Amino acid sequence: MREALTMDLYELTMAYSYFKRGLNGPATFDYFVRAPTEHRRFLIFAGLETLLDYLENLRFEPEDLAYLESLGLFDREFLEYLRGFRFRGEVWAVPEGEVVFPGEPLVRVSASRIEAQLIETFLLNALNFETLIASKAARVLLAAGLEASVVDFSPRRDHGVDAALKVARASYLAGFAGTSNVAAGRAFGIPVVGTMAHAYVMSFPDELSAFRAFAEDHPNPTLLIDTYDVLEGARNALRVAQELRARGRQLFGVRIDSGDLAALSRKVRRLLDEAGFPEVKLIVSGDLDEYRIQAFREQGGVAWGYGVGTRLGVSWDLPALGGVYKLVEDAHGPRIKKSAGKLTLPARKQVWRLEEGEGFRDVIGLEGEDLPGRPLLRKVMVDGRRLEPPADLRALRERVRARIFALPEPLRVIRLEEAPAYPVGYSARLEALVRRL
């Protein structure tokens, strides 16, 4: 698939008409997530690096232009314009990993109208999906607790291999410890984690033989103990742990992937501790998400770590994020959309965050206003070129993880019916402009 053509046809048909009619003056578009957003009280902004990389490298290759010509929709002059196309605009954005809220402008693009229009689909695809997954991952982490290690196990259920890469990156950005996805490990430097499948255990005459073989072949083994019977599996794992200890090695952990996870985890943890192996870690997996992890802990379940797959990778309770990209200003001044239920905020804007004790509040105002607090949007691209190199993902992860666990208590609630919606305010000047328009 060629990224240059990752756009809806209407972007090209509009661009063609703009081109023919000389309507290619400056324009500004905002990306924001419509409020309210079901099942979320906050979002973790992600996908900015994916977008900036695309903008810097966007070109129409000869084969792209040949395909567009075959559609019979565009004349030679427009295709020649696309042949020399590159994005030369300016981008302001909230830093990746920032805690944000529905209704706030998160990315602002100012460019020629055609440039700003042609990037719409890719921008929405990248920002909506990665923000969706990072936000889900943050809630999973809050349910698991500060000391837990949570790993992305999702690629086999994600909606395509590109999605699997982005799930790994977005969840790691939000604070996950690693991923099972080897391609993501290579692409982003994310720690890769893996144990074994039930098929491995079933490939040997008995479970103990399988455990011994795996421990012999791997320096830091974790054994999957629920292929047949969890408690018997735990006893077999203990035999291997004793044999390893006698040779100066140790068993890293055991994993349970099915059954009554809370009850089984307590029993397995007791077996390990009573046998003198408190250092062996207990990992649970099996269709987990923030709701199931919270229930697991409330039922007395004990785990060092969690493998979270399907319900993370498809964001089970919120499978799509309502992020939109709308014109807010052009050469004629501020623009507003008044469609029922889809009112947009006009003009170039900024978001100010005012820290208040253990919490904070956000105010959206017009660019150039001097409001209390920390401005969230910053300039990240000029003339289609980044102003800074990509952030170090591991360092960014540490900051984001700390920020998530420092959120005000109402935002850390998992069962959202127990938490109030987070209010975002508007400056008096912005409110006056909306009323006037």
Buried (B, 14 or more C-beta within 10 A) or exposed (E): EEEBBBBEEEBBEBBBEBBEEEBBEBBBBBBBBBEEBEEBBBBBBBBBBBBBBBBEEBBBEEEBBEEBBEEEEBEEEBBEBBEEBBBBBBBBBBBBBBBBBBBBBBBBBBBBBBBBBBBBBBBBBBBBBBBBBBBBBBBBBBBBBEEBBBBBBBBEBBEEEEBBBBBBBBBBBBBBBBBBBEBBBEEBEBEBBBBBEBEBBEEBEEBBEBBBBBBEEEEEBBBBBBBEEBEEBBBBBBEBBEBBEEEEBBBBBBBBBBBBBBEBBBBBBEBBEEBEBEEBBBBBBBEBBBBBBBBBBEEEBBBBBBBBBBBBBBBBBBEEBBBBBBBBBBEEEBBBEEEEEEEBBBBBBBBBBBEEEEEBBBBBBBBEBEBEBEBBBEEBBEEBEBEEEEBEBEEBBEBBBEBBEEBBEBBBBBEBEEBEBBEBBBBEBBBEBBEEB
